[in-house]
Amino acid sequence: MTTIKTSPARPTIADVAEKAGVSIATVSRVLNATAMVDEETALRVRLAVEALDYRPHAAARTLASRKTDTLGLLLPEISGAFFQPLLRGVETAASEAGYDLLVHTTRNPNTRGMPRRPLAEHNTDGLLVFTDSLDARELSRLSNTGFPAVLLYQTPPSGIDLPVVTIENKNGARRIVDHLIEVHGCRRILFLRGPQGHEDSGWREQGYCESLQAHNIPLDSSLITGGGFNRHEARQALAQLLDKGLAFDAVFAGADDAAVGVLLALRQAGRRVPDEIALVGFDDQEFASTMLPLLTTVRAPTEQVGLEAVRVLVRLIRKQPVQPRWVLPTELIIRESCGCHSH
């Protein structure tokens, strides 16, 4: 009968501790240089490591040193054209800084049975958190433990000290509504909100209201409705309003994606843009300059937000100082859908 030679079991950190006559924690401290250990004890540990030919497991070493060379990005979903430039910016800056990128969507129904923290300290060196991706309790935990995290498009709840990278919303929205009123004589401007509680949407609505007020146009709540920042919801919302016979001469879709839905609903109802109804958006997505008519909108530096957020996160990881709030500017882009000739 032939006996199969088995390779001897790989020595563990417990074996080293036993041989050196110290605790596992002491061995860990010596190997990872995480705390002072007196010289005689440290020498006993090193001799035991050598005698046993102990090699720390790479994954265990990563956990101990807490360095993964990976950044995490948490998003509620990846849908619509909005996320493409954002991801491009994040990816570019992460690879320039020498980091891999892990992306996780929190609204995925398949992840319900998964652990509550698919991305955190155990597999990343820092997190980028898009609005609505984590609850206040988890944001508070990240802030309290000092784990590097940067918020995207979301001011931290009060008492939570995390930096935010966002865009200027209110003035951009105000300028585009001013344009509809002053250049095109619009008086009944429909505004399509974004998702419930969305910070960008709140600021855009404020810009819309301020413009109406500045032009002495009374605010009509029937002209504010939900559009979810997406074409399907916007199309349905507009079709319903058209069925009800609501009168309006312009639509400010809270986002370009919603503007596409508005255009489809108006076409279906036989209403011409911009001849009968002016249409404007927000974001300046890549398709805005190719759709017919070309979309008048507010250009938001979405890719730049991704780049900037990674740079802030890398500074946090390196324990360098960062400012608490970065607000990137927006600009008005005049094309044809408002009734102007394209610039």
N, C-alpha and C positions, 0 to 999 in steps of 0.2 A: 504494500500500500504506500503510495507516494504522499508525502506530506507537502502541502502548499505552504511556501514560506510567506508569511504575512509581514508587511513592513511594520516596524514598531510604531505604536501609537504616537502621534505627534505630541510633544510635551506642551502642557497648558500653563497658563499663568499661575494656576493653583500649585502645580508641581514646583515652579520656581519659588513661590512663597514658602512652600513646605521645606525645600532644600536650604533656603536662606534663613529659615526660622523667623519669618516676618509675615505681616498680613498681605492679602492680595492688593489692598489699597496702597500699601507702601511700595510694592513692586510697580504698580501703575504710576505712582508719583515719580519714581526713579526713571522709568522708561520714557515717560512723557514730559519730564521736567516741569510738572505743573505746580510743585511746591517744594520747599526746602526739606531735604532729608539729611541727617548727619552723615558725615563722610564714611564712617566705619560701616554703617548699615548699607549705604549705597554701594560700597565695595563688595559686601557680602552678596547683594542682589546681582551685581554684574558678574561675579564669579559663578553664581548659580546659573545665570543665563548662559554663560559660556560653557559650563560643564554639561548642561542639558541640550545645548545647541538650540535654544528656544528662539523662535522667530514670531514676533507678534503678527496676528492675522491682519491683513490689510484693512478689512472693513472695520475691525475692532479698533485699529489704530485711527482710522478716520473718525470714528465715534468719539474716541478719547481726545483727539486733537480738535474735534468739531470742525474740521475743514473738509469740504466736499468739492470745492471749486465749481459749485453749481448754484445758480440763482433760480428761485421759483417765481412763477407768475400765476396768480389766481384770478380767474375771470368768471363771471356768472355764466357766460356762454360764448361761443365763437360763431356768430351769425351775422349776416348783413355785411356790407362792404366796409363798415367802420373799423373792424378789428384788423384788417390786413395791414394798413400802414402802421398801426400801433405795434403789431407783432414784428413788423420789419424793423422798426426803430429799436425795440427791445433786443431783438436778436443781433442786430448790427453792433450795438454798444456792448452787449454781453460778450460777444466773441472778440471784440477789440480789447476788452479788459481781461480776456483769458478765462472766461467762465462758460460752462455749459448751461443750457436752459431747460427747465422742466415746466410744462404748462398743465394746469389742472382746471377744469370747469366745474363749478360748484352746483350748477343746476342740472347736471346730468342724472337722469333717473336711475341709471345703472350703478351709480356710486352710493346708493342709499345704505347698503350693508357694509360699506367700507369704513375704516377708522375715521374718526372725526377730523384728523389732521393729516390728509394725504401729503401736504407739503408743509414742512416746518423745520425745527432744529435738526431732526434726525437725518434729513436728506438734502438740505440746502444751507448755504451760508447767509442767505438773506432772502426776503420776500418782497415782491411787488404785488400790491393788493388793489385790484380794480374795484370801483364803487359797487356796493351790494354783494361782495364776494364773501365777507366774513362778518359775523355779528360783533356788537360792541364788546361782549365779554371776551372774545378771542383777541380782538384788537388791544384790549386792556392788558390781557396776559402778555402779549408780545411786547407791549410798551414797558410793563413792569419788570419783565425778565431782561430787558435791554437787548432783545434779539433784533438785528437790523431789519427794518421793514419800512417801505415807502408806500404811501397811498396814492392812487391815481384817480383824479376827478372826484375827490371826496375829502372834505374837511374832517379831521378826526373829531369824534364826540368829545365833549368837554371833559377835561381831566386826563385825556390820553395824549401822550406826547410823541406823535409820529409825524414826520414831514410829509407834505403833500405836493404833488406836481399836477397842475391843472391849466385851464385856459381862461382867458377873459371872455365871459359870456354876455354880461348885461349890456355893455356899450355896443358890442357887435350887433346884438338883437335890436337895440334902440336905433342904431344907424340904418339898418335895413328897413325897419318900419317907417322911420323918418322919410326914407327914399320913396316908399310906396305912397305916402301921404303928400309929400312936397312935389315930387316929380310927376306922379301919375294921378294925383287927386283922389286916391282911394280913401273911403270913409268907413266902410264896413269890412274890416280885416279879420278873417278867421284865424285863430291861433291853435295849432295842434301841440298839445303838451307831450312830454316824454313819459317814461314809466313813473308810476306812483313814487313820490319821495325822492326822485332823481334830482341831485343838486344842480346840475347844468340846466335842466328844464326849468327849475325854479328861478334861476338868474335870467334865463331867456324870457320867461313870462314877465319878470319885473321890468326888463328893458322894453318889452312890448307895451306894458301899462304906462311906463314913464313917457313913451313917445306919444301915446294917445292923449295923455294928460297935457303934455307940452303944446299939443295942437288943439286943445279944448274939445276933444272928441270924447263923449261919455263912454265909460266902460260898459259893454253889454256882455253879461255872463253867458248868454246863449252863443256867443262867438268864440268861446273857449271850450275846447273839447279834447278828449284823449286821442293820441295818435301813436303812442308807444314807441316813438322813434323808429318804427318799422313799417314797411310798405303794406303788409297785409292788414294790420290794425288800422292804418291811416285810410286805406281804400274803403274798408268797411264803415269806418266812422263817417267818412265823407258821403258815401252812398246813402247812409241813413239820413244825414242832414239834407241832402238834395231831395230825398223822398218826402221829407217834412215840409219842403218848400222854403227853407231858410234862405234869406237874401244876403249875399255878400259879394264884394267886388274884388277881393284879393284873399289869398291864403298864405300865411306864414307857417309852413310846415316846420316843426321844431328841429328836424334833421333832414338831410338830403334823401335818406332812405324813405322817409315818410312822404317826401315830395313826389317820389315816383308813384306811390300808391294814390296820392291826390290826383296826379295827372291821369292815371288810368281811370279813376272814378269819374273825373270830369269828361274825359273822352267818351266813356260809356254813356254818359248822360247827354252827349252832343254839345257840351259847352267847350268853347275854344279858348286855349291859352296861347298868348296873352290877350287876344282881341276882346274877349268877354270878361275873363277873370285873370288877374295877375297872380303869379305863383313864385314864391321865394323859399329857399331852404337855409340850412346851416351845416357847415363842416367842409364843404367843397371836396366831396369825394371824387375819385378819379372819373366816374361816369358823368359827373355834373357838366363837364365840358364837351360831352359827346351826345347827351340825350337831346331830343327835339321837342320843344325848343330848348336851346342851351340854358342851363339853370343859373339864375341870379342867386347868389348865396353869400354866406360869410365864411371866409377861409379860416379854418382852425388848423394849427400845426400839429396834427395828430401823431405823425411819425416822430416829430421833435419831442413830444411828450414822452414817448417810449425811450428815446435816446437819453433825455435829461434825467428821467426817473432812474435808469440804470446807473448813470454817473453819480447821482446822489446816493444810491444804495451802496455802490462800491466805496464811496467816501465813508459811509457809516461803518461798513465792514472793516475798513482800515483805521477806524477810530479817529477819523478826521472830522473837523467841525462842518456842519451843514446848516443852511438857513431853513426855517420851519416851513416856508411856503414859497413855491415857485409858480408864478402866473404868466403863461406865455400869451403874447398878443394875438388878436384876430384881425382880419381885414375884410372890407366889403368888396365883393367881386360882382361887377355889373355885367350881365349877359342879356339874353333875349326874353326870358320867361316873365319878366316884370313889365315888358312893353318897350324897353330900350332896344336900340340897335347894339349888337354885341361889340364890346371893346376889343 
